[in-house]
């Protein structure tokens, strides 16, 4: 298995950070993440885009845990080969507002998966760090009152 975690401190409450991702996540997200219906346990989510601007990615994940504004977990459904991924995103209270973490656990399937899993982790880690940095910048630019409020249905795990 290959894995990585990316953590960043955000200048807003967990509820406001979660809500910002729900309401504005597509504006800062390097990848397109489209829930197929109302987000919650069992929802299928389409993911597409380009990693590092050149490598096309397409997939479908399923929401397996849903606890707004604290935690959500997604598992890859398609493609089923050469890797399967489990993505956990958390929004925890911190002294500065929120400690936001994204963890990817990538399981190789077959011989090709043993090559693809660490490569995918490396590329997705760069993408998730870009997303988190953009999220922090966007929250810093918000009205201070907005940073304390917020609620919403769906973070963007891309």
trRosetta pair geometry for C-beta under 8 A, 3 or more apart (Angstrom, degrees):
i j d omega theta_ij theta_ji phi_ij phi_ji
1 105 6.1 -6 180 -173 125 87
1 106 6.6 150 -165 77 70 49
1 107 5.3 -31 -109 -98 90 64
1 108 7.3 -153 -95 3 38 79
1 117 7.2 -130 -154 -180 33 148
2 105 8.0 156 85 -159 44 42
2 106 4.7 -19 67 65 90 106
2 108 7.3 71 -3 -41 98 96
2 117 4.1 152 11 145 123 102
2 118 4.6 -168 -107 -81 150 59
2 120 7.4 131 82 63 139 89
2 121 4.4 -126 139 -26 121 145
3 103 6.8 8 -175 -178 108 89
3 104 6.0 -180 -146 94 62 62
3 105 4.6 -9 -102 -106 113 60
3 106 6.5 177 -80 17 53 73
3 121 6.6 -143 -114 -123 5 137
4 103 7.3 -168 96 -145 42 55
4 104 5.5 12 51 50 78 99
4 121 5.1 136 -11 -174 114 104
4 124 7.5 163 50 86 127 96
4 125 4.6 -37 114 -88 164 118
5 101 6.1 -9 -172 -168 104 105
5 102 7.0 162 -154 84 55 47
5 103 4.5 -16 -102 -100 86 84
5 104 7.9 -171 -78 22 42 62
6 101 7.0 159 83 -151 45 56
6 102 5.1 -6 56 56 94 95
6 103 7.9 -178 21 -77 60 43
6 125 6.2 154 -56 -151 121 75
6 128 4.7 154 36 114 151 119
6 129 5.3 -132 -147 -74 143 74
6 132 6.0 -159 136 -11 118 150
7 99 6.3 1 -170 180 109 93
7 100 6.9 160 -151 85 57 49
7 101 4.4 -14 -99 -99 88 86
7 102 7.9 -173 -74 23 48 58
8 99 7.8 168 84 -154 32 53
8 100 5.4 -17 63 62 81 98
8 129 8.0 128 -51 -138 124 63
8 132 4.3 146 5 166 144 125
8 133 7.2 -155 -112 -70 159 51
8 135 7.5 130 84 71 142 112
8 136 5.8 -103 151 -52 133 129
9 94 5.9 -109 -131 93 97 156
9 96 4.7 51 171 64 124 140
9 97 7.0 114 174 49 81 88
9 98 7.2 150 -160 82 52 48
9 99 5.8 -31 -101 -100 67 64
9 100 7.6 155 -108 17 15 79
9 136 7.6 67 86 -114 51 125
10 17 4.9 86 108 -106 155 133
10 96 7.4 155 73 111 31 104
10 97 5.3 -95 99 95 67 122
10 98 4.3 -14 58 64 107 100
10 99 7.7 -175 16 -84 81 16
10 100 5.2 52 -20 -15 120 119
10 135 6.5 -48 -107 127 122 105
10 136 5.5 -134 -111 -102 71 76
10 139 5.4 45 -170 56 99 165
11 96 6.0 -65 -100 160 59 96
11 97 4.9 125 -160 -8 20 151
11 136 7.0 89 2 -155 89 77
11 139 5.4 162 57 122 84 112
11 140 5.5 77 35 -87 141 70
11 147 6.1 -37 122 -152 80 142
12 16 4.0 -109 168 94 117 121
12 17 4.8 152 86 -59 109 80
12 20 7.0 77 80 -13 164 136
12 97 4.8 76 42 -176 18 140
12 98 6.1 -18 78 2 62 116
12 139 4.7 -113 -14 -163 123 127
12 142 7.1 26 -78 56 131 143
12 146 7.7 -38 -124 115 127 71
12 147 3.7 -124 -108 -159 90 80
12 148 7.2 -130 -152 -59 74 30
12 150 7.3 38 164 10 125 146
13 16 4.6 88 52 12 83 102
13 17 6.7 -148 89 -7 40 88
13 93 7.4 -13 -150 -109 70 85
13 97 5.9 -102 -63 -162 31 82
13 98 6.4 87 169 -51 18 104
13 147 6.9 125 2 150 75 62
13 148 5.5 67 -14 -145 122 42
13 149 7.6 99 40 -12 128 9
13 150 6.8 170 70 42 102 108
14 17 5.7 -57 -141 39 28 111
14 18 6.1 31 159 -20 65 108
14 69 4.8 145 136 113 92 111
14 70 6.4 24 169 -91 145 56
14 91 4.0 127 -146 137 93 107
14 92 6.7 29 -87 -91 127 4
14 93 5.8 -74 -25 -65 116 65
14 97 8.0 164 -41 156 50 70
14 98 4.8 137 -79 -109 59 115
15 18 5.8 -54 -145 37 27 111
15 19 6.2 27 155 -18 63 110
15 69 4.5 158 -101 22 52 161
15 149 7.0 -72 108 168 114 31
15 150 4.6 155 130 82 78 81
15 151 5.4 -27 -170 -79 105 66
16 19 5.6 -53 -143 39 31 113
16 20 6.3 36 155 -25 64 103
16 97 7.9 -67 61 -171 117 116
16 98 8.0 -152 62 -28 83 133
16 139 7.5 110 127 -137 107 112
16 146 6.4 128 -150 148 124 59
16 147 5.2 117 133 -169 161 31
16 148 6.1 101 -42 72 143 6
16 149 5.6 88 -88 74 103 36
16 150 3.3 130 -106 13 47 135
17 20 5.8 -52 -150 31 30 112
17 21 6.7 29 152 -17 62 103
17 69 7.3 128 64 170 79 124
17 91 5.4 176 84 -141 124 127
17 97 7.1 124 -47 143 120 112
17 98 4.5 -76 -14 29 153 166
17 100 6.3 -142 167 -74 147 121
17 135 7.4 60 -157 169 93 119
17 139 6.6 -9 -105 -97 78 146
17 150 7.2 139 11 93 31 154
18 21 5.9 -58 -156 34 31 110
18 22 6.5 31 148 -19 66 107
18 68 5.9 136 168 -152 151 87
18 69 3.5 -145 7 -148 157 105
18 91 5.3 -106 -60 -6 97 171
18 150 6.6 152 61 132 75 116
18 151 7.3 4 88 -136 113 35
18 152 5.9 -174 126 52 85 95
18 155 5.8 -80 -143 -64 72 104
19 22 5.5 -54 -149 36 35 114
19 23 5.9 16 161 -6 70 113
19 69 7.2 -39 -33 -110 74 135
19 149 7.5 -36 39 121 160 68
19 150 3.1 -148 25 -175 141 102
19 151 5.3 30 -78 32 118 11
19 152 3.9 131 -120 -8 63 115
20 23 6.1 -64 -137 48 27 98
20 24 5.5 -37 -176 41 68 110
20 25 7.5 116 127 -58 60 71
20 135 7.1 124 110 -154 125 89
20 138 6.7 155 175 113 133 119
20 139 6.1 -117 -23 -85 178 93
20 142 7.5 -94 -100 -61 133 149
20 150 6.5 -33 -31 -137 73 150
21 24 7.3 -74 -109 61 13 67
21 25 4.3 44 -172 -75 58 113
21 135 6.9 -1 -82 -124 90 125
21 152 7.6 -180 66 81 70 138
21 154 7.7 -122 113 111 94 52
21 155 4.2 18 113 -130 144 76
21 156 5.4 -149 177 13 99 86
22 25 6.6 42 -53 -14 9 115
22 152 3.2 -165 48 139 159 140
22 153 5.8 120 -136 51 137 56
22 154 4.9 112 -117 58 92 61
22 155 6.5 -64 -59 -76 72 41
22 156 7.9 171 -86 -31 34 84
23 152 6.0 -120 -35 -104 87 155
24 27 4.8 -41 -177 26 81 123
24 28 6.7 49 135 -3 91 103
24 138 6.7 -170 117 169 139 150
25 28 6.5 -81 -155 48 36 90
25 29 5.3 38 158 -38 77 121
25 33 7.3 -44 127 53 128 120
25 155 6.8 136 -83 -161 148 51
25 156 3.6 153 165 -7 147 136
26 29 5.5 -52 -122 31 31 118
26 32 7.1 34 -134 -127 99 67
26 33 7.5 -143 -89 46 82 79
26 156 7.0 170 -60 -93 57 155
27 138 7.7 118 95 -110 115 149
28 131 6.5 109 128 -146 95 64
28 134 3.8 169 -169 133 113 127
28 135 6.0 144 117 -68 154 60
28 138 5.7 -93 -67 -31 146 144
29 32 7.2 125 108 -88 121 31
29 33 6.4 -86 170 8 160 105
29 131 5.8 22 -118 -119 59 111
29 134 8.0 -159 -61 80 31 144
29 156 5.3 -78 -84 133 143 149
29 158 5.5 135 -163 -12 119 155
30 49 6.4 129 134 156 67 153
30 51 7.9 82 128 -113 126 49
30 127 5.2 -128 65 -150 139 92
30 130 5.6 45 -35 96 133 134
30 131 6.3 -106 5 -64 93 89
30 158 7.3 163 61 138 72 152
31 47 6.0 14 154 -167 128 91
31 48 7.0 166 -171 83 88 27
31 49 3.7 -148 -129 25 67 148
31 51 7.7 0 -76 -76 114 71
31 57 6.9 -38 -125 74 125 126
31 127 6.5 38 -25 -177 111 138
31 158 4.1 154 67 -159 119 129
32 46 7.7 -14 117 111 95 90
32 47 7.0 154 85 -153 60 42
32 48 5.1 -17 61 64 108 78
32 49 5.2 152 9 -57 77 101
32 158 7.8 130 62 -106 14 122
33 45 6.0 1 -172 174 86 116
33 46 7.5 160 -155 82 37 52
33 47 5.5 -2 -104 -102 70 77
33 156 4.7 146 56 -154 144 92
33 157 6.7 148 -133 50 154 58
33 158 4.6 -114 -53 -68 124 88
34 45 6.6 157 78 -162 41 65
34 46 4.5 -12 61 57 100 99
34 47 7.9 -172 23 -70 70 36
35 38 7.4 -13 135 165 133 8
35 39 4.7 -73 -126 -78 165 88
35 43 5.3 -3 -157 162 105 134
35 44 7.7 132 -157 85 55 42
35 45 5.0 -33 -97 -103 56 86
35 63 7.8 12 -123 -33 109 128
35 154 6.0 -84 -27 -146 148 158
36 43 6.5 168 57 -173 70 80
36 44 4.6 -7 36 76 126 90
36 45 6.8 -150 -1 -85 80 31
36 46 6.5 85 -50 -19 100 95
37 43 5.9 -147 72 -129 95 98
37 44 7.8 65 24 42 103 75
38 43 7.0 -121 93 -93 45 129
38 153 7.0 -75 -167 177 82 154
39 43 5.2 -94 -132 15 44 172
39 45 7.9 36 -114 -80 93 111
39 63 6.4 118 -165 -55 77 163
39 66 7.1 166 145 -127 85 133
39 153 5.0 140 54 144 112 104
39 154 3.7 120 7 -89 167 119
40 43 5.6 109 50 -28 51 114
40 63 6.4 150 106 99 20 146
40 66 5.0 -167 -148 82 50 177
40 153 7.7 -56 -55 -170 80 106
41 63 5.7 -131 -113 114 29 97
41 64 6.6 36 -138 -158 83 21
41 65 6.9 9 -96 -108 98 17
41 66 5.0 -129 -46 9 73 117
42 62 6.9 -27 -147 -171 26 101
42 63 6.5 -28 35 69 26 90
43 62 7.2 157 80 -154 42 56
43 63 4.4 25 50 17 89 123
44 60 5.6 -6 -173 -175 104 111
44 61 7.4 155 -157 81 54 39
44 62 5.7 -30 -99 -98 62 72
44 63 8.0 -124 -65 3 19 80
44 77 6.8 -50 -130 21 99 155
45 60 6.8 148 73 -159 47 58
45 61 4.8 -20 60 62 104 88
45 62 7.3 178 14 -85 84 21
45 63 6.6 87 -24 -42 116 89
45 74 6.5 -47 37 -136 139 134
45 157 7.7 78 112 43 164 107
46 59 7.7 158 -157 88 48 43
46 60 5.8 -27 -101 -102 56 77
47 57 6.8 -38 129 128 100 105
47 58 7.0 155 92 -155 67 32
47 59 4.7 -10 61 63 108 87
47 60 7.1 -177 18 -84 82 25
47 61 6.3 46 -18 -6 122 104
47 158 6.0 145 -133 -127 113 66
48 56 7.9 -11 -164 -172 81 84
48 57 6.6 177 -143 94 39 66
48 58 4.8 12 -107 -108 90 73
48 59 7.6 172 -72 23 58 56
49 56 7.8 -176 107 -146 27 54
49 57 5.9 -7 64 56 65 97
49 158 7.7 15 17 -153 141 124
50 53 5.5 41 120 -152 123 18
50 54 6.1 117 -180 16 119 10
50 55 6.2 135 -163 62 72 41
50 56 5.6 -40 -100 -93 77 48
50 57 6.8 154 -107 11 23 84
51 54 7.7 -50 79 57 55 56
51 55 4.5 -30 59 68 92 106
51 57 5.4 64 -23 -26 102 127
51 123 4.4 55 160 164 137 124
51 124 6.9 -56 -126 -72 134 56
51 126 7.8 105 -174 69 93 108
51 127 5.8 -74 -131 -54 86 133
52 55 5.8 46 46 12 100 101
52 123 5.9 -83 -25 -140 109 101
52 126 6.8 42 -77 89 87 144
52 127 7.8 -92 -45 -61 58 95
55 123 6.6 -46 54 -147 146 156
59 76 5.9 -43 177 -141 132 104
59 77 7.7 139 173 53 85 65
59 78 5.8 177 -154 94 61 65
59 79 6.4 -85 -111 2 88 64
60 76 7.4 105 81 -161 48 62
60 77 4.6 -50 100 63 96 108
60 78 4.2 36 33 40 103 100
61 74 4.2 37 156 171 136 115
61 75 6.2 157 -159 78 86 29
61 76 5.3 -54 -100 -98 80 44
61 77 6.1 155 -121 1 22 88
61 85 7.7 -57 -103 79 113 100
61 87 7.1 -27 -141 26 155 120
61 157 7.3 -83 83 77 164 129
62 74 6.7 155 73 -156 35 70
62 75 5.5 -20 56 61 89 84
62 77 5.1 83 -25 -50 101 120
63 66 5.7 40 163 -62 123 110
63 72 6.6 -45 -144 -171 101 106
63 73 7.4 113 -161 79 56 52
63 74 5.7 -39 -98 -99 50 78
64 73 5.0 -55 68 99 92 101
64 74 6.7 147 11 -115 86 23
64 75 5.3 40 -23 -4 133 107
65 71 6.3 -26 126 125 122 101
65 72 6.1 174 93 -150 77 38
65 73 3.8 47 33 27 108 107
65 88 7.9 15 52 -121 131 86
66 72 5.6 22 -110 -118 54 90
67 70 4.8 -41 117 62 104 103
67 71 4.6 17 58 56 113 85
67 72 6.9 -166 34 -71 64 57
68 72 7.6 20 -69 -58 65 107
68 151 7.2 88 149 -163 125 79
68 152 7.1 -143 -153 80 140 48
68 153 6.6 -87 -64 -132 157 31
68 154 8.0 -60 -83 -59 125 31
69 91 5.5 -55 148 78 82 143
69 150 7.5 88 -102 112 159 96
69 151 6.6 -119 -52 -125 123 63
69 152 7.6 69 -97 45 107 69
70 90 6.7 -13 164 -150 62 75
70 91 5.8 -130 -130 61 27 84
70 92 7.3 56 -149 -84 80 58
71 88 7.1 -13 -163 -170 98 89
71 89 7.0 159 -149 86 50 55
71 90 4.9 -8 -101 -107 84 77
71 91 7.3 -149 -61 25 46 71
72 88 7.7 173 90 -150 43 48
72 89 5.3 -4 58 57 86 100
72 154 7.9 70 -88 -144 166 54
72 155 5.8 -178 25 44 139 109
72 157 6.7 -126 99 -59 115 120
73 86 6.8 -2 -174 -176 101 91
73 87 6.9 163 -155 85 52 52
73 88 4.9 -11 -106 -103 88 74
73 89 7.6 -175 -80 21 42 66
74 86 7.4 167 86 -155 48 46
74 87 4.6 -7 59 57 96 102
74 89 8.0 23 2 -2 100 104
74 157 4.9 179 9 65 139 163
75 84 7.2 6 -175 174 91 100
75 85 7.2 173 -152 92 48 53
75 86 5.1 -13 -103 -104 80 74
75 87 7.7 -173 -78 20 33 71
76 79 7.7 -11 164 58 121 43
76 80 7.9 167 125 -99 100 44
76 83 7.6 54 58 112 160 76
76 84 5.2 -165 64 -154 112 59
76 85 4.4 73 -20 42 122 80
76 86 7.7 -103 3 -61 79 41
77 80 7.4 -33 164 -75 39 83
79 82 7.7 19 109 2 124 47
80 84 6.9 3 -152 -81 53 98
80 109 7.2 37 145 -17 65 176
81 109 4.9 -108 -120 92 71 136
81 110 6.6 25 -149 15 109 125
81 112 7.5 63 168 71 95 123
81 113 7.1 -97 -159 -63 67 110
82 108 6.7 -13 153 -155 86 72
82 109 5.4 -158 -166 62 42 87
82 110 6.0 -91 -139 58 87 104
82 112 4.1 -96 -121 104 146 104
82 113 3.9 -163 163 -73 87 71
82 115 7.9 -13 138 57 151 81
82 116 4.6 104 90 27 126 150
82 117 7.8 -116 121 -45 95 76
83 106 5.1 0 -179 -176 131 100
83 107 6.4 148 -162 75 72 47
83 108 5.7 -42 -103 -106 83 44
83 109 6.1 -169 -88 9 25 89
83 113 5.0 143 -74 -140 68 96
83 116 5.4 -138 -32 105 116 115
83 117 5.0 148 -107 -87 129 77
83 120 5.9 -131 42 17 164 158
84 106 7.3 160 80 -155 41 53
84 107 4.7 -12 59 58 92 104
84 109 6.4 79 -16 -40 90 115
85 104 5.9 -29 -160 -160 112 94
85 105 6.9 145 -156 77 58 50
85 106 4.9 -18 -100 -102 84 75
85 107 7.5 -169 -78 19 35 72
85 120 7.5 -120 -74 135 126 139
86 104 7.5 144 75 -157 50 45
86 105 4.6 -9 56 58 100 103
86 107 7.9 46 -5 -12 96 103
87 102 6.8 -13 -169 -169 95 90
87 103 7.1 161 -154 82 46 52
87 104 5.6 -12 -102 -101 77 70
87 105 8.0 -161 -71 25 36 67
87 157 4.8 121 121 172 138 130
88 101 7.8 -2 110 112 89 97
88 102 7.4 159 84 -155 51 42
88 103 4.5 -5 56 55 99 103
88 105 7.9 34 -3 -3 103 102
89 100 7.7 -7 -171 -171 87 84
89 101 7.1 173 -149 90 44 55
89 102 5.1 -6 -104 -105 80 76
89 103 7.9 -166 -72 23 39 66
89 155 5.6 -139 112 102 148 144
89 157 5.2 -140 -27 -105 134 93
90 99 7.8 0 109 102 100 82
90 100 7.2 173 88 -149 57 41
90 101 4.8 3 52 54 99 98
91 98 5.3 -24 -166 -162 83 127
91 99 7.9 149 -159 73 35 48
91 100 5.8 -3 -105 -104 67 77
91 155 7.5 177 -36 -67 122 148
92 98 6.7 129 65 -160 39 68
92 99 4.6 -24 67 59 98 97
92 100 7.9 -176 25 -74 69 32
92 101 7.4 13 6 4 110 107
93 97 7.8 -106 -146 156 56 27
93 98 6.7 -54 -107 -104 31 57
93 99 7.7 9 90 13 17 86
94 97 6.2 2 62 62 89 37
94 98 6.0 101 19 -157 100 7
94 99 4.2 103 -49 -34 132 92
97 139 7.9 163 126 152 163 142
97 147 6.8 -63 -126 170 139 109
100 132 6.3 177 98 -132 124 106
100 135 7.0 -69 80 106 171 147
102 128 4.9 -139 84 -165 147 135
102 131 8.0 45 -19 77 159 127
102 132 7.1 -139 3 -61 121 120
102 157 7.1 151 -134 -148 112 75
104 121 6.1 178 98 -121 129 81
104 124 5.7 78 -55 107 169 139
104 125 7.4 -121 28 -70 132 74
104 128 7.5 -155 -28 -34 118 152
106 117 4.6 164 120 -151 115 89
106 120 5.7 165 -139 85 162 122
106 121 5.5 -138 17 -63 139 98
107 113 7.5 -3 130 172 53 136
107 117 7.1 -89 131 -112 8 133
108 112 7.9 -175 -166 90 101 48
108 113 2.9 140 -169 132 77 103
108 114 4.7 84 179 -68 164 47
108 116 6.8 139 -121 59 92 86
108 117 4.2 -86 -68 -32 92 134
109 112 7.8 -10 84 68 68 86
109 113 4.3 136 43 -55 44 152
110 113 5.1 110 57 3 63 105
110 114 7.7 -113 108 -9 43 86
111 114 5.9 -48 -161 21 39 114
111 115 7.5 27 149 -7 64 100
112 115 6.0 -62 -164 39 42 106
112 116 5.8 30 148 -15 76 116
113 116 5.4 -60 -131 46 35 107
113 117 5.6 46 169 -37 72 103
114 117 6.5 -31 -129 18 20 113
115 118 7.6 -76 -174 38 28 93
115 119 6.7 14 149 -8 64 122
116 119 5.6 -73 -152 46 36 112
116 120 5.7 36 158 -24 77 109
117 120 5.9 -56 -144 35 25 109
117 121 6.5 26 157 -18 61 107
118 121 5.5 -51 -146 36 35 115
118 122 6.4 38 155 -21 66 104
119 122 5.8 -55 -151 34 30 112
119 123 6.4 22 155 -11 65 109
120 123 5.9 -61 -146 42 30 106
120 124 5.9 21 161 -12 69 113
121 124 6.0 -59 -136 44 25 104
121 125 6.0 33 161 -28 63 107
122 125 5.9 -52 -147 28 24 113
122 126 7.0 23 154 -15 58 103
123 126 6.0 -56 -159 33 33 110
123 127 6.5 29 148 -15 66 108
124 127 5.3 -54 -146 40 40 114
124 128 6.0 38 156 -20 72 105
125 128 5.9 -53 -141 38 29 108
125 129 6.4 30 157 -18 63 106
126 129 5.9 -56 -148 36 28 110
126 130 6.5 32 153 -20 62 105
127 130 5.7 -54 -152 34 31 113
127 131 6.5 32 151 -19 64 105
127 158 7.2 -108 141 128 123 111
128 131 5.5 -50 -148 36 36 115
128 132 6.3 33 154 -18 67 105
128 158 7.7 177 -91 92 75 88
129 132 5.7 -54 -144 39 32 109
129 133 6.2 33 156 -18 66 106
130 133 5.9 -56 -147 37 28 109
130 134 6.3 26 155 -16 64 108
131 134 5.8 -61 -150 39 28 109
131 135 6.2 32 152 -24 65 107
131 156 7.8 -138 -160 97 137 109
131 158 6.8 163 -81 66 156 124
132 135 5.4 -50 -145 33 33 116
132 136 6.5 34 156 -18 65 102
133 136 5.9 -51 -148 35 32 110
133 137 6.4 32 153 -17 64 107
134 137 5.7 -55 -147 39 32 112
134 138 6.2 32 155 -19 66 108
135 138 5.9 -56 -146 38 28 109
135 139 6.3 23 157 -15 64 109
136 139 5.9 -58 -145 40 29 108
136 140 6.3 33 155 -23 65 107
137 140 5.7 -55 -148 33 29 113
137 141 6.6 25 155 -17 63 108
138 141 5.8 -60 -152 36 31 110
138 142 7.0 46 148 -38 62 97
139 142 5.5 -37 -156 8 40 120
139 147 6.2 96 -176 -113 92 100
142 146 4.5 -107 169 79 120 126
142 147 5.4 143 91 -58 124 87
143 146 4.5 89 65 0 88 107
143 147 7.4 -155 92 -13 48 84
144 147 5.5 -51 -153 26 40 117
144 148 7.3 31 155 -15 65 101
145 148 6.3 -61 -161 32 37 105
145 149 6.7 14 153 -5 70 112
146 149 6.0 -70 -144 45 36 99
146 150 7.1 66 179 -56 67 104
